[in-house]
């Protein structure tokens, strides 16, 4: 996966390769989720960095070492950066390598998607469902609470769906499962494979 370094002591908002995601995530949700929620996490993290002892560290290093409010904000910056960067309104298809890995570890790509959606739907409260690769190269799905990221468990995160209500409530209200099922249409699999 790509790590992120601060520039002049500050982490930046990720740049998006799109200004809309069709009907899957509305422009209104995008403007709140990216423009307000993520912006606040980035601003809070940058305010907490000076004097923390973690100045100049990469974002992954900060997530691994920070605690409390600093962990929450750094985790959310990393999680949302990976989330927003994995989508496209002209997404590229999955290649043979990742397809083979998913078939090996879940039986089929469809079985993987079903389990991923199910784990996202059944995560109680706020958090993230992740596909990661472990140190042996095996793919695993984890449910993570709040701002957690699989890097703290020694995993390599590949794909994530945000199940905080702010990710879908304007478009889908309480229908989290419908939102998660729709997200596959905008996943750019070339980005996911670049994180292997
Ligand atoms: Mn979010």
Boltz pocket constraint, residues with backbone or C-beta under 6 A from the ligand:
constraints:
  - pocket:
      binder: B
      contacts: [[A, 33], [A, 37], [A, 80], [A, 162], [A, 164], [A, 166], [A, 167]]
      max_distance: 6.0
